[in-house]
Amino acid sequence: MWLAYVRTLVFYVFFYGPFTIGWATFCALFAYLLPYRWRYHFVIGTWAKATVFASRWILGIRYRITGAEHLQSDVGVIVSNHQSAWETFFLQRLFKPQTQVVKKSLLKIPFFGWTFALLKPIAIDRSNRKGAMAQILEQGVPRLHEGIYVLIFPEGTRAEPHSLLPFQRGGAVLAKAAEVPIIAVTHNSGDYWLNKRFVKLPGTIDVIIHPPLYLTDMAPAAAMKEVQQMIGDGLVAIHQQNRAVTEPGQSAPAS
């Protein structure tokens, strides 16, 4: 365990903190001059790629993807379970270009917020809960029609590994309004990128990309219920697979 603490300390002190601050500051100076898609790939693409690389080689956190063929589907609303910070940058590597729903106040942070604002985030006032959905629709529908994925964590906060919090239906409402599919994602990042502890553990995070769900004749509430079932079943499959690998005399089921 001591080695994991050392690796985590090195990651944050010598890479994540300095690189994130330095890169955001550097990009804030001229990234606005680039066309949006170039800007996205340069700013977020470079940062996410470097962070995934550092997670692999400093922390020892690998990943394994099931359902990669679904990455070729139409642009849509990405709905993922939320266990840690890992998926917030990793999913940027899979779905490009992409934006997320963020607090409007985040964009006021010097350099970091200014740079983030250049990437067309969906900035909402979370103190106005009644107006938040209207803000998401007002900003999210045009983003999707521009070919930009929208990532939403329907639980609203991070859940413990192997569990799900109740899903909010905002992602399905947005997908229905924009006439795009929901792309559900399941992962178990919380097993290694521990949410409530400083230390990060080495291991392989499983990521399942589910088939896109088109809401043609479905109500948003019914669609989100189906998405929650998909993601929940994915968590069970990942847990069973990993348990089978660790138990003597058994092998993991094919995925």
C-alpha positions as CSV (number, residue, x, y, z in Angstrom):
1,M,0.0,0.0,0.0
2,W,2.9,2.4,0.7
3,L,3.9,2.2,-2.9
4,A,0.4,3.3,-4.0
5,Y,0.7,6.3,-1.6
6,V,4.0,7.3,-3.2
7,R,2.7,6.9,-6.7
8,T,-0.4,9.0,-5.9
9,L,1.8,11.8,-4.3
10,V,4.0,11.8,-7.4
11,F,1.0,12.0,-9.6
12,Y,-0.6,15.0,-7.9
13,V,2.5,17.0,-7.0
14,F,4.7,16.5,-10.1
15,F,2.1,16.0,-12.8
16,Y,-1.7,16.6,-12.3
17,G,-1.5,19.9,-10.4
18,P,1.3,21.6,-12.3
19,F,0.3,20.3,-15.7
20,T,-3.4,21.2,-15.4
21,I,-2.7,24.7,-14.1
22,G,0.2,25.3,-16.6
23,W,-1.7,23.9,-19.6
24,A,-4.8,25.9,-18.8
25,T,-2.8,29.1,-18.4
26,F,-0.9,28.5,-21.6
27,C,-4.0,27.7,-23.6
28,A,-5.9,30.7,-22.2
29,L,-3.4,33.0,-24.0
30,F,-4.2,32.0,-27.6
31,A,-6.6,29.0,-27.8
32,Y,-9.5,31.4,-28.7
33,L,-7.8,32.0,-32.0
34,L,-8.3,28.4,-33.1
35,P,-11.5,27.0,-34.8
36,Y,-13.7,25.2,-32.2
37,R,-12.9,21.6,-33.2
38,W,-9.1,22.3,-33.4
39,R,-9.4,24.1,-30.1
40,Y,-11.2,21.2,-28.5
41,H,-8.6,18.6,-29.7
42,F,-5.7,20.8,-28.7
43,V,-6.9,21.9,-25.3
44,I,-9.0,19.1,-23.9
45,G,-7.7,16.3,-26.2
46,T,-4.1,17.0,-25.2
47,W,-4.9,17.4,-21.5
48,A,-7.1,14.2,-21.3
49,K,-4.6,12.1,-23.3
50,A,-1.7,13.2,-21.0
51,T,-3.7,12.5,-17.9
52,V,-4.8,9.0,-19.0
53,F,-1.1,8.4,-19.9
54,A,0.1,9.5,-16.5
55,S,-2.6,7.5,-14.7
56,R,-1.3,4.4,-16.5
57,W,2.4,4.9,-16.0
58,I,2.4,6.7,-12.6
59,L,-0.6,5.3,-10.8
60,G,-0.7,1.9,-12.6
61,I,-4.4,2.4,-13.6
62,R,-5.2,0.7,-16.9
63,Y,-8.5,0.4,-18.7
64,R,-10.4,-2.3,-20.7
65,I,-13.2,-1.3,-23.1
66,T,-16.2,-3.5,-24.0
67,G,-18.5,-2.4,-26.8
68,A,-16.0,-0.1,-28.6
69,E,-18.0,-0.6,-31.8
70,H,-20.7,1.6,-30.4
71,L,-18.3,4.6,-30.4
72,Q,-19.1,4.8,-34.1
73,S,-22.8,5.6,-33.5
74,D,-24.5,9.0,-34.1
75,V,-23.6,11.9,-31.8
76,G,-25.8,11.8,-28.7
77,V,-26.1,12.3,-25.0
78,I,-23.6,10.3,-23.0
79,V,-25.1,9.0,-19.7
80,S,-22.6,7.5,-17.4
81,N,-22.5,6.4,-13.8
82,H,-20.2,8.5,-11.6
83,Q,-17.7,7.1,-9.1
84,S,-14.6,9.3,-9.3
85,A,-12.8,12.1,-11.2
86,W,-11.2,9.4,-13.6
87,E,-14.2,9.2,-15.9
88,T,-14.5,13.0,-16.3
89,F,-11.2,13.0,-18.2
90,F,-11.2,9.5,-19.6
91,L,-14.5,9.8,-21.4
92,Q,-13.2,12.9,-23.1
93,R,-10.8,10.5,-24.9
94,L,-13.6,8.4,-26.2
95,F,-16.3,10.8,-27.4
96,K,-14.9,13.8,-29.3
97,P,-15.7,16.7,-29.4
98,Q,-17.6,16.7,-26.1
99,T,-19.0,19.1,-23.6
100,Q,-20.4,18.8,-20.1
101,V,-22.9,20.4,-17.8
102,V,-21.0,22.6,-15.3
103,K,-21.6,25.2,-12.7
104,K,-21.5,28.7,-14.2
105,S,-19.3,29.9,-11.3
106,L,-16.6,27.5,-12.5
107,L,-16.0,29.6,-15.6
108,K,-15.0,32.6,-13.4
109,I,-11.8,30.8,-12.1
110,P,-8.8,32.7,-13.6
111,F,-7.1,30.9,-16.5
112,F,-8.7,27.5,-15.9
113,G,-12.3,28.8,-16.1
114,W,-11.4,31.2,-19.0
115,T,-9.9,28.3,-21.0
116,F,-12.9,26.0,-20.1
117,A,-15.3,28.7,-21.3
118,L,-13.7,28.5,-24.8
119,L,-14.9,24.8,-25.1
120,K,-18.6,25.5,-25.2
121,P,-19.6,24.0,-21.8
122,I,-23.2,24.0,-20.8
123,A,-23.0,26.5,-17.9
124,I,-26.0,26.5,-15.6
125,D,-27.0,28.3,-12.4
126,R,-27.5,25.4,-10.0
127,S,-29.0,27.7,-7.4
128,N,-32.0,28.0,-9.7
129,R,-33.1,24.4,-9.8
130,K,-36.3,25.1,-11.7
131,G,-34.5,26.9,-14.5
132,A,-31.6,24.5,-14.7
133,M,-33.3,22.1,-17.1
134,A,-34.4,25.0,-19.3
135,Q,-30.7,26.1,-19.4
136,I,-29.6,22.6,-20.3
137,L,-32.1,22.4,-23.2
138,E,-31.3,25.9,-24.4
139,Q,-27.6,25.3,-24.6
140,G,-27.5,21.5,-25.0
141,V,-29.7,21.1,-28.1
142,P,-27.6,23.5,-30.3
143,R,-24.4,21.7,-29.1
144,L,-25.8,18.3,-30.2
145,H,-26.9,19.7,-33.5
146,E,-23.4,21.0,-34.0
147,G,-22.1,17.5,-33.7
148,I,-20.8,17.9,-30.1
149,Y,-21.5,15.1,-27.6
150,V,-23.0,16.1,-24.3
151,L,-21.9,14.2,-21.1
152,I,-24.3,14.0,-18.2
153,F,-23.9,12.1,-14.9
154,P,-27.6,11.5,-14.0
155,E,-26.8,10.6,-10.4
156,G,-25.7,14.2,-9.8
157,T,-22.9,13.2,-7.4
158,R,-20.4,10.3,-7.0
159,A,-21.7,7.0,-5.9
160,E,-19.9,4.2,-4.0
161,P,-18.4,1.3,-6.1
162,H,-20.9,-1.4,-7.2
163,S,-23.9,0.9,-6.5
164,L,-26.1,3.5,-8.2
165,L,-27.8,6.5,-6.9
166,P,-31.3,7.5,-8.3
167,F,-31.1,8.8,-11.9
168,Q,-32.4,12.2,-12.8
169,R,-34.1,12.3,-16.2
170,G,-32.5,15.4,-17.6
171,G,-30.3,13.5,-20.0
172,A,-33.3,11.8,-21.6
173,V,-35.2,15.0,-21.8
174,L,-32.3,16.6,-23.7
175,A,-31.9,13.6,-26.0
176,K,-35.6,13.6,-26.8
177,A,-35.6,17.3,-27.5
178,A,-32.6,17.1,-29.8
179,E,-33.7,13.9,-31.4
180,V,-30.4,12.1,-30.7
181,P,-29.7,8.8,-29.0
182,I,-28.6,8.2,-25.4
183,I,-25.2,6.4,-25.2
184,A,-25.0,4.7,-21.8
185,V,-21.6,4.0,-20.2
186,T,-20.8,1.7,-17.3
187,H,-17.5,1.7,-15.4
188,N,-16.0,0.7,-12.1
189,S,-13.5,3.5,-11.7
190,G,-14.2,3.8,-7.9
191,D,-12.5,0.4,-7.3
192,Y,-9.2,2.0,-8.0
193,W,-9.6,5.8,-8.2
194,L,-10.9,5.9,-4.6
195,N,-13.3,8.7,-4.2
196,K,-13.0,9.5,-0.4
197,R,-9.3,8.6,0.0
198,F,-6.1,10.3,-1.3
199,V,-4.5,7.0,-2.4
200,K,-5.2,5.6,-5.9
201,L,-4.8,1.9,-6.4
202,P,-3.3,0.1,-9.5
203,G,-5.6,-2.1,-11.5
204,T,-7.7,-2.3,-14.6
205,I,-10.9,-0.3,-14.9
206,D,-13.6,-1.9,-17.0
207,V,-15.6,0.4,-19.3
208,I,-18.8,-0.8,-21.1
209,I,-20.2,1.2,-24.0
210,H,-23.8,0.1,-24.4
211,P,-25.7,0.2,-27.7
212,P,-27.3,3.6,-28.4
213,L,-30.8,4.0,-27.3
214,Y,-33.1,6.0,-29.6
215,L,-36.1,7.6,-27.9
216,T,-38.4,7.8,-31.0
217,D,-41.5,6.5,-29.3
218,M,-40.3,6.6,-25.7
219,A,-41.0,9.1,-22.9
220,P,-37.9,10.5,-21.2
221,A,-38.8,8.9,-17.8
222,A,-39.1,5.4,-19.4
223,A,-35.9,5.9,-21.4
224,M,-34.0,6.9,-18.3
225,K,-35.3,3.9,-16.4
226,E,-34.1,1.6,-19.2
227,V,-30.7,3.4,-19.2
228,Q,-30.4,2.9,-15.4
229,Q,-31.1,-0.8,-15.9
230,M,-28.4,-1.0,-18.6
231,I,-25.8,0.6,-16.4
232,G,-26.8,-1.4,-13.4
233,D,-26.6,-4.7,-15.3
234,G,-23.2,-3.6,-16.5
235,L,-22.0,-3.0,-13.0
236,V,-23.1,-6.5,-11.9
237,A,-21.4,-8.0,-15.0
238,I,-18.1,-6.2,-14.2
239,H,-18.3,-7.2,-10.5
240,Q,-19.0,-10.9,-11.4
241,Q,-16.2,-11.0,-13.9
242,N,-13.6,-9.5,-11.5
243,R,-14.7,-11.8,-8.7
244,A,-14.4,-14.8,-11.0
245,V,-10.9,-13.8,-11.9
246,T,-9.8,-13.6,-8.2
247,E,-11.4,-16.8,-7.1
248,P,-9.1,-19.9,-7.6
249,G,-10.1,-22.4,-10.2
250,Q,-12.4,-20.0,-12.1
251,S,-12.0,-17.8,-15.1
252,A,-13.7,-14.6,-16.1
253,P,-16.7,-14.9,-18.5
254,A,-16.1,-13.8,-22.1
255,S,-17.2,-10.2,-22.8
